[in-house]
Every structure is written in C-alpha cells, then in structure tokens.
Amino acid sequence: MTKSIFPSKLQVETLVVGPLFSNCFIVWDEKAKQGVIIDPGDDADVILKTIKNLGIEIKYILVTHGHFDHVGAVAPLKKELKVDFLAHKEDFFFIEDSEKSANRWGVDIEKAPTPDKYIEDGDKIRVGSFDLGVLHTPGHSPGGVSFVNDSMVFCGDTLFQGNIGRTDFRKGSFEELAKSIRTQLYTLPDDTIVYTGHGPFTTIGDEKKYNAFVRA
C-alpha cells in the first residue's frame, strides 16, 4: 500500500493488486468522507480493509477499461459495498469475458458484473464536493477511459512513465492510442499528475518531453 507522494486537493490511496501488479486507486473527498474505487483488479479483501481503515463511504466503482486485471475484484466489492459499477460500453466485451480471460492467464477471478451505467466522453461523476471528468481514450482497448480532476488524471493502461499501453491485444489500435494521448491527455496542463495502471506515476509534461512512443 502506497500513498501518493504528490500534493492534491483530493486524497489518493494506491494499492498494487493482483499477479500483474495493477494499480488500484481509492480517491476521496476528506471533508465529505466519500470516494470512489478506480480499477479494482484483484485483492478485494485488501481494498475493503483499506476503505474501512480510511473511514470513507464509497459511492462508485469505476474502471478505466475492461481487462481482467482491472476488473477482477469488481464482483465481490459490489456485493459488499452495494454501489454502482461504471464503465464504457465499448469494453463490455472484455468485462463479459473477464473470468475466461483471467483463466487463460492462469488467474482465478469472479466474473465481473454488467455495469450499472455506461459512461461516455464528457460525463461528470460527482462524489462529495468533486467531479471526475470522463475522457474517452481508446487504443489499448476500444472503451478505454481516463478520469480527470484538477491536476490529476487516472489513465489506466493508456499512458505510462516513458511508455504506452500495449495495442497488440484484441481490439487494440496503436493509431487510436496515439490519437487519444495527443488529443485527450497531452492537452492537459503539464503539471497534471498521471496515475498509471501499472508502475510509477508521472506527469503530462514529462511524457510530452521524454516519451519516445508518442510525441507531443
């Protein structure tokens, strides 16, 4: 369990979960004690324990995309927390296939449920006193989204520190990924913190300057 080292108006707790070391984020408004879970890929028990220790109410479960290592704990969390699960409709195929897909990688998860609501580019998700804006960022998967608030963006497997998400999986597209990064992410302020789906955090400014895969 690692707390963000970056200052922010929102509180962010990072959990590295599952065999693929996916980043799961708990994001909350300290005053209202309300928050969301982003990309609960595995280890539901750890996530629930962390929420209890933080003393917050979870309003939604959000996923940046439907690959099993980002939705693996959605089913048990939804049963326990009784909250809505939100995702983009273009990734329903991956959500529906999550259990079988995990099995092909030698991982056991409970099949992710059908989303309660589909989110789209431009949507605002209200939690406490803050909004998370939805950016459609396809390429790693057709329904990939990023969640943005003020000086932070949670982009799943779209953009990494010095790297980008794989596009050789089913329904991936390098052209779409590059377009998403250039038109949706690189247009954010340079000091925007990029909370990635795996590995260390970065900033938009650093990736525009140093990322060799997609140039600004």
Backbone hydrogen bonds, N-H to C=O, Kabsch-Sander energy under -0.5 kcal/mol:
donor,donor_aa,acceptor,acceptor_aa,energy
2,T,14,T,-2.7
4,S,12,V,-1.4
11,Q,28,W,-2.5
13,E,26,I,-2.6
14,T,2,T,-1.9
15,L,24,C,-3.1
17,V,15,L,-0.7
17,V,22,S,-3.0
21,F,18,G,-1.6
22,S,17,V,-2.3
23,N,197,G,-3.0
24,C,15,L,-3.4
24,C,22,S,-0.6
25,F,38,I,-2.5
26,I,13,E,-2.6
27,V,25,F,-0.6
27,V,36,V,-2.3
28,W,11,Q,-2.2
29,D,34,Q,-2.9
30,E,28,W,-0.7
33,K,29,D,-2.1
34,Q,29,D,-0.9
35,G,57,E,-2.5
36,V,27,V,-2.5
37,I,60,Y,-2.0
38,I,25,F,-3.2
39,D,37,I,-0.5
39,D,62,L,-2.7
41,G,39,D,-1.6
47,I,43,D,-2.0
48,L,44,A,-2.7
49,K,45,D,-2.1
50,T,46,V,-2.2
51,I,47,I,-2.3
52,K,48,L,-2.3
53,N,49,K,-2.4
54,L,50,T,-2.1
55,G,51,I,-1.3
56,I,51,I,-1.4
57,E,33,K,-3.1
58,I,56,I,-0.5
59,K,35,G,-3.3
60,Y,35,G,-0.7
61,I,84,D,-2.4
62,L,37,I,-3.4
62,L,60,Y,-0.5
63,V,86,L,-1.3
70,H,67,H,-2.5
71,V,67,H,-0.8
71,V,68,F,-0.5
72,G,68,F,-1.3
73,A,40,P,-2.7
74,V,71,V,-1.8
77,L,73,A,-1.9
78,K,74,V,-2.9
79,K,75,A,-2.0
80,E,76,P,-1.8
81,L,77,L,-3.2
82,K,78,K,-2.2
84,D,59,K,-0.7
86,L,61,I,-2.8
86,L,84,D,-0.5
87,A,117,K,-1.4
91,D,88,H,-1.8
92,F,89,K,-1.8
95,I,91,D,-2.1
96,E,92,F,-3.1
97,D,93,F,-1.5
98,S,95,I,-1.2
101,S,97,D,-2.9
102,A,98,S,-2.4
103,N,99,E,-2.2
104,R,100,K,-1.8
105,W,101,S,-0.7
105,W,102,A,-1.0
106,G,103,N,-1.6
107,V,102,A,-2.9
109,I,107,V,-0.6
110,E,72,G,-0.7
116,D,85,F,-2.1
117,K,85,F,-1.3
119,I,87,A,-2.1
122,G,134,V,-3.0
123,D,120,E,-2.2
125,I,132,L,-2.4
126,R,124,K,-0.6
127,V,130,F,-2.9
130,F,127,V,-2.5
132,L,125,I,-2.1
133,G,131,D,-0.6
133,G,148,V,-3.0
134,V,123,D,-2.4
135,L,133,G,-0.5
135,L,146,S,-2.8
137,T,135,L,-0.7
137,T,144,G,-2.4
139,G,141,S,-1.2
144,G,141,S,-1.4
145,V,64,T,-2.7
146,S,135,L,-2.6
147,F,154,F,-2.2
148,V,133,G,-2.4
148,V,146,S,-0.5
149,N,152,M,-2.5
152,M,149,N,-1.7
153,V,193,I,-2.6
154,F,147,F,-3.0
155,C,153,V,-0.7
155,C,195,Y,-1.6
156,G,195,Y,-0.6
158,T,155,C,-1.9
160,F,163,N,-2.3
162,G,160,F,-0.8
163,N,160,F,-1.2
165,G,158,T,-1.6
172,G,169,F,-2.0
173,S,139,G,-2.7
177,L,173,S,-2.3
178,A,174,F,-3.0
179,K,175,E,-2.0
180,S,176,E,-2.6
181,I,177,L,-2.5
182,R,178,A,-2.5
183,T,179,K,-2.9
184,Q,180,S,-2.2
185,L,180,S,-1.3
185,L,181,I,-0.5
186,Y,181,I,-3.5
188,L,185,L,-1.9
192,T,189,P,-2.0
193,I,151,S,-3.0
194,V,202,T,-3.0
195,Y,153,V,-3.0
195,Y,193,I,-0.7
196,T,194,V,-0.9
197,G,156,G,-2.9
199,G,21,F,-0.5
202,T,194,V,-1.6
204,I,192,T,-2.0
205,G,190,D,-2.8
207,E,203,T,-2.0
208,K,204,I,-2.6
209,K,205,G,-1.4
210,Y,206,D,-3.1
211,N,207,E,-2.0
212,A,210,Y,-0.5
216,A,208,K,-0.7
